[in-house]
Amino acid sequence: MQRTLITGAGGYVGARTAEKLLDTNDSGVVLWLHAANSDEARGKIDALQPRFAKYGERVIYRFGELTGDAPFSSVDPLEIRSIIHSAAVTRFNVDEATANAVNVDGSVKLFRFAERCRNLRDLTYVSTVYASGLAAGPIAEVPLDGAVGFANHYERSKWRSEQLLATEFSNLPWRIARVATVISDDEAGQITQQNAVHNTLKLLYYGLLSLVPGRADTPLYFVTGEFVADALATIAARPAAHAIYHLVHRREESLTLDELLSIAFEVFEGDQKWRMRRVLKPLYADAESFDILVDGIDSFGGEVFRQALGSVAPFARQLFVKKAFLNDRLRADLPRYQAPAPAALARSVCEELVRTRFRKAAA
C-alpha cells in the first residue's frame, strides 16, 4: 500500500490532518510520533489507537526523534507516496539551540529521507505565517527573504527551513503551507489545544496583565483546527509544483488587537466572579516601554508578574506589525473556502474559556 507519512502525528495539526485524509480517500498513512524509545512510543500509540482504530490496517505507527541521527530509519521509503511534515517545536519562547536542532536540522533530515522515497509524489512542509518575521504590509504566497528579522527563534527557524527546502532541495516535489494561529477546533469555539493567545486571555481574565504591548489596530490572524486540517488534506491532493499556500484568512476577514480585547472584556463582564475582581481593561504599551519593562522585571517584579510578562514577551513585537496576508492560491484550490465571522468566532472562544475556567476540552 502506498502511504502518506505524517510526522508529528501525535500533535494537534498532525492528528487532525491524518483523520481528514483517512476520511476523504482510501490510502494508508504512516503516523510518525516523537518518541525516544519503544516504551515512550507505546504510550503514545496506545493514546492514539482509540482515535484511529476504525481505519484498521490503513494506519501504521512509527517513531523517532528529530534530534537523532536517523529519525526515519523505521519507515520504508518505498511505500511513501506523500509526506506531510508537521513535527516541530511551536513554542514562541523556544530557545535558539532547540529551534535549530528540531525545526531546522530535523527538517533537513526529513528532506533527505524524502530524497530516498522513489515513489514520492509530493511533500508538504507545514510552516507558519510568522515565518514572515517582522515584515509589514502585504505578504504574498511566495518565498520570503527574512531581511527585517524575527520576533523569536521559532519564527526564524521556520523561515530557515522554508529557505533550505526551496533552495537546497529544489529536486523534491515540495509545497509549503504557512498556517495562522489556531484559536479553536471549530467555529463553535471548542478548544482542545491552547497556545499563547489563550494564555494571554487567561492572564487578562485574572487581572495579571495590566499592560498589553502592541497597537490597537494591529490585525490578528486566527484559524480553526478544522479549517487547517481540511486545507492541508485538500492541497495534498493537488500536484506539488513548488507552491506556497497561506492557510490564513485575509485582513478584511480578521480582527484587530483592540477588537479582540473588547470582545474578551465584554464576555468577561458577564461572569460574576470576574466582576467581583473589578479588573480594568489593560493599557497599551509602546514597544520601547514594554522592552524596558521586560528587561527590568527581575529587579522589581514579583514572580507572578514576571511569569505573566515573560509569557507575552516572545511574540510581543508582532503586535506592532501590520501585516496583510494574501491567500489567492489557497482560495483557488480550496473549493469550500469560507472565513468564519471573526467577531463571532472570538466571542465563542472567549465564552468557552470562561465557561471552562480556561481548561482544555478532551481531544
N, C-alpha and C positions, 0 to 999 in steps of 0.2 A: 504493500500500500504506500503510495506517495503521500507524504505528510507535511504539515506546516509546523515548523519549530517555533515555539513561542517562549522566549526567555523571560524570566521574571514572572512566570505563570502563577506563582503564589501571591503576587501583588495585585493591587486593585485593578489596574488597567489590563494587565495580562490575563487575569482570570475572567474578567468580563468579556474581553475580546475573544478568548477561547470559546466561551459559551455561544457567543454570537456566530462565530464561524461554524461551529458544530451544528447550530440550529438552522443555518442557511445553506449548507452544502453537505455532501456525503463523504468528504475526505476525512482523513485522520489527522491527529495533532500529536506532537511531542511536547508535553508540558515540562519545561526545564525549570527546576527550582534551585534557589540558592541554598546550599547546604554544604557543610564542611566534611560530613561523613554520612555513612548509611543510617546511623541511628537518628541523626537530625533530619535526614531526608524522609525516613519512615514516619516521623511525627507529622511532617508537613503533608506527606501523601495521604496519611490517614485523615487529616483535617479536610483535604480536598475531595477525597473519594465520594462522600455522600452527594457532593455537588455535581460530580461528573460520572457517577456510576451508570446512569441511564444511557450513556453513549457507548458502553461496552468496550470492545476491542479497538474502537476508533481512537481511544485515548491511551497513550503510554506515558510513563514518567521517567525522567532522567534528572540528574542533579550535578552540581559542581560549584566552584567558586570562581568568580571573575578575576580574583587576585591570584588564582592558582596558575600553574604552568600550562595545563591543558584542560580548561574548564569544560570542553565539549567532547572529551575523549569517549564518553559513554554513548554518544549519538552517532548513528550510522549516517555518514554524509550522502550515501547513495539513495537513501529513502526520503531525503529532504527536497521538496519542491519549492516551498516558500519559507521565508523566515520573517518573524516579527520580533524585533529586538526591543523589548520594553524594560529589561533589567537595568537598574540604575539606582544610585543613591539620589533621592529627590529632595532632600532637606536643604532649605536655603542657607542654613548655618553649617553645612558640611565643610570640613577643613580642606585645605588645598591638597594635601597628600592623599586623602581618601578619594576626593573628587578625581584626581589624576589616575589613581590606581584602579578604581572601579569604572568610572564613567568614560575615561579616555582609553587607558590601556586595556581595560576589559572589553570595550567595544572593538578595539583593533583585533583582539583575539577572536571575537565573533566574526569580524570581516574576513580574517584569514581562514577561519573554518569554512565560511561561505564559499571561498575560492575552491575548496575541495569538493563542494557539492555539485557534481556533474549535471544533475538534473534541475538545478536551481532555476526557477522562473523569475522570482522577484525577492527582494529583501526590503523590508520596511523598517527604517530606523525611527523609533519613537523619541522625538526631541521635545522641546518646549518653545513656546512663542518668545520666551525670555532669553533664548539664545541670541536674540536681537540686542541684548545688553541694554545700554543706556541710550540707544538711538531713538530719536524722536521723529514725529511725522509719519507719513505713510510707510508701512513695512510690507513689501511685496513678497510673493511666494518665489523668492529667488535666493541664491547663495548670499550670505552675509559676510561683511568684511571685519566686523568686530573692532572697528577703528576707534570708537568712542569709549570703549571699556565696558565693564560689567559691575553689577551691584554686589555680586558674590561669586564664590568659586563654583557653585552649581551651574549658574548661567554660563560661565566661561567654559566649563568642561563640556557642556552640551554643544556649545558653538564649536569647540575644537574638534569634537568627534564628527560633527557635520562636515567640517572642513577636510578632515582626513579622508572621510568616506568619498567625498566629491572629487578629491584630487589624487590620492594615492591608491584608491580602489575604484577608479572610474571604469574598470573592466567588469564590475559587478552590476547586475540589473537592479539598482537601488532606487528607492524613493525615501523622502524624509517627510515625516508627519509631525509638525510642531503643534503641540497640544496646549491649550489655555488652562487656567486654574480650574480644577474640578470642584465645584461648590456643593454638589449633591448628586445622589444616584440618579434622580429623575426630577421632572418638573413639580412633583408633589412635595419635594423637599426632604425626602428620606436621606439620611446620612450614615453610611457605614464606614467611611474613612474621613478623618479630619486632617486639616492642614493648617497653614499659617493664618488663613482667613478666619477659620472657626476659632482658633486660639485667640486671635485679636478681638473678635466679638465677645469671647468669654471674658477677657480682661476688661473690656468696656462694661460689660454687664455687672461685673463685681466691683467696679469703681477702681480698678488697679491701673488704669491708663488715662491720665488726665490730659495728656498731650499726644497728638497724632501727627507724625511727620507727613508732609505732602501738601498738595494744592487741592482745594475743594473741587476744581473742575477736571482733575486728572481722571481719564477713563480707566475703568477696571474691566477685565475680560474674564468672564466666568462661563463655564460649560457644565453640562451634566455628564455623569459617567455613561449613561445610556447613549447620549449623543456621540461620545468619543468611541465607544465600542462599535456602534453602528457605522461610523465613518471609517474606522480602521478596517472593519470587515469588508466594507464596500470597496474602498480603494485597493484593498489587497487583491480584489478580483480584476482590477484594471492592469493593462500592460505597464510594466515599470520602465519608464523612459527617462530616468534621471529627473523625476518630477518632485516638486516640493509642494506640500499641502499645509495650509493653516487650518487646524481644527479649532476654530475660534469664530465668534460672531463679529460682525462689523461694528464700527464705532457707534452708528445710529441704533444698533441693536443692543447696546450695553449701557451700564450705569456709570455715573461719576462717583468719586470717593464720597462726596458730600451727600449724594442721593442714597448711597448705601448706608451711611451713618444715620441719616434722617429716618430711613425705613427701620433700621435697627432700634433706634430710640423710641419710635412710635410703638413698635412691638413690645419693647421692654416696659413701656408706660402701662401696658395692660396687665402687668404682673404685679400683684400686691406686694410680694416680698421685695421686689426691686424698688417700688415706690417708697417703701419704708426707709430705704437707704439714702434717698434723695440724691442720687447720682446725677451730676451735671454732664451735659454733652461736652466732649473734650475740645480743647482749643487746638488750632493748627500751629505746628512749629515749622519754621523755615529750616532748610537743610543745614545751614551753618549752626544754628542754635541747637538743633537736635544732635548734631555730631558732638558739640561741646558738652551737651548733657550726657550723652553716652560715654564719652571719654572720661568725664569726671564722676561717674556714678560710684566708682569704688571708694571715692573719698567721702561722700556724704549720704549715699543712698542706703536704705535698708535692703535686706535680702529679697523681699517680695518685689519691691520697686526695681531692683537690679534685674531680677528674672523677667519682669514684665518688659522693660526696655530692651533687654537682651534678646527677647523673642521677636521683637519687631525690627530691630536694627538691621539684620541681614538683608531685608528686602525694602528698607525704608527709602532708599534712593530711587527706586522705581516709582514711588508715589509722587514724585516731582516731574515725571517724564510723560508727556502727552504723545501716545502712540495711536496710530490708526491702522490696524491690521487689515490687509486685503485678503479675501478668500475666494477669488474668482475661480481658481481651479477646483477647489472643493465644491463650490456651488454647482459647477458644471458637471461634476462626476457623482454627486450625491443627489439622486432624484428626489429623495424625501427631505431635503434640507429645509428646515424651518427653525428660526430662532425663537425661543420662548420669550414671552413678555418679561423684560429684565426686572422690572419692579415687582411683579407678581412672584417671580422665582426667588428673589431676595427675601421677600416677605415670608414665603413658605419656609425658607431655610431658617430665618430668624425665629419664626414661631416654633419650628421643630426643635431648635436648640434650647429655647426657653422651656418648652414642654418637657424635654428630657433632661433638663439641667445640664446640658452640654455633654451628655453621654452618647456614644455611638450606638446606632441600631445594630442588631446582629446581622452579619452578612448572609 
